[in-house]
Amino acid sequence: MGDGKTHKKPSQSTSSALPLFFLSLSQVNKGVYVMFSGLDYERLVLAGGPLGLSAAALDVAVPYAATRVQGGKVVGDHQLVGGRLADMHVRTAAARALVMEAASRADGQGWASPAERAAACAGAILFAAEAGTQTALDAIQVLGGNGYINDYPTGRLLRDAKLYEIGAGTSEIRRVVVSRALVGAWKK
Ligand SMILES: Cc1cc2nc3c(=O)[nH]c(=O)nc-3n(C[C@H](O)[C@H](O)[C@H](O)COP(=O)(O)OP(=O)(O)OC[C@H]3O[C@@H](n4cnc5c(N)ncnc54)[C@H](O)[C@@H]3O)c2cc1C
């Protein structure tokens, strides 16, 4: 049941957001179990989104830093800017490796237990989503004033990225899932 109202959002404008109200989350056709049974794979698939946004942020920031001249050299040759580019690159590569590792397990051998699967999928999107937001923020900074105006895509990348820290369970809940698996394994 919904209220029929579509909510405006900062970004992700190609999809509509409207609430659904459930009269009961317990039995009837056990829809809540269906929803939760798909959540691990939903998180894993969604992790590709912020990964793409991180890559897009680098695609904007690196050429810009390699061509924009300030103080007699391109800004990418100023060490503080170059260091930021390096962090953006390494963070994106780390996120890609984590997501790909989980994805290849999902395609192949799977996990030893549902808790391990939950932790791997929640961990992949936790890292990829926070990396996406930080990398988009870094791209804005690398572009300076141009990063903050809408002639460049960096503001939209940031707005798009932030949702991935919220949808399909927030970063906080993902940390709960990962920590539960870690502690739970020692309780056995
Ligand atoms: C654009 C958009 C699209 C969405 N699409 C979907 C969709 O397709 N399907 C769907 O099911 N949902 C969807 N959602 C809902 C989304 O999954 C929830 O908004 C999200 O899980 C957070 O729930 P909440 O908004 O009720 O926040 P709350 O649960 O009220 O959380 C508020 C804050 O408290 C923290 N918090 C809450 N509980 C705990 C806890 N136990 N421990 C630590 N911290 C906690 C949260 O992390 C958050 O920071 C969408 C949301 C948006 C904005």
The ligand as a Gaussian input file, in Angstrom:
#p B3LYP/6-31G(d) Opt

LIG

0 1
 C       15.825000       7.006000      -3.188000
 C       15.574000       5.815000      -2.291000
 C       15.261000       4.602000      -2.878000
 C       15.021000       3.501000      -2.068000
 N       14.693000       2.329000      -2.666000
 C       14.362000       1.277000      -1.917000
 C       13.935000       0.054000      -2.516000
 O       13.882000      -0.060000      -3.737000
 N       13.580000      -0.967000      -1.700000
 C       13.636000      -0.862000      -0.360000
 O       13.295000      -1.818000       0.335000
 N       14.051000       0.268000       0.241000
 C       14.398000       1.337000      -0.497000
 N       14.809000       2.506000       0.115000
 C       14.782000       2.573000       1.572000
 C       16.178000       2.437000       2.182000
 O       16.599000       1.092000       2.107000
 C       16.056000       2.940000       3.632000
 O       15.874000       4.358000       3.576000
 C       17.313000       2.606000       4.424000
 O       17.418000       1.219000       4.639000
 C       17.325000       3.299000       5.812000
 O       16.125000       3.099000       6.475000
 P       15.376000       4.363000       7.078000
 O       15.251000       5.406000       6.011000
 O       14.123000       3.871000       7.695000
 O       16.357000       4.940000       8.166000
 P       16.381000       4.614000       9.708000
 O       16.273000       3.152000       9.930000
 O       15.408000       5.507000      10.398000
 O       17.868000       5.042000      10.065000
 C       18.255000       6.382000      10.412000
 C       19.718000       6.345000      10.803000
 O       19.905000       5.471000      11.928000
 C       20.797000       4.426000      11.613000
 N       20.351000       3.179000      12.221000
 C       19.113000       2.642000      12.181000
 N       19.085000       1.458000      12.835000
 C       20.336000       1.257000      13.293000
 C       20.959000       0.214000      14.039000
 N       20.297000      -0.884000      14.437000
 N       22.254000       0.326000      14.338000
 C       22.966000       1.419000      13.917000
 N       22.447000       2.438000      13.212000
 C       21.147000       2.349000      12.892000
 C       20.774000       4.334000      10.087000
 O       21.963000       3.748000       9.573000
 C       20.629000       5.789000       9.694000
 O       21.879000       6.416000       9.736000
 C       15.089000       3.612000      -0.663000
 C       15.431000       4.843000      -0.086000
 C       15.673000       5.943000      -0.886000
 C       16.049000       7.254000      -0.245000

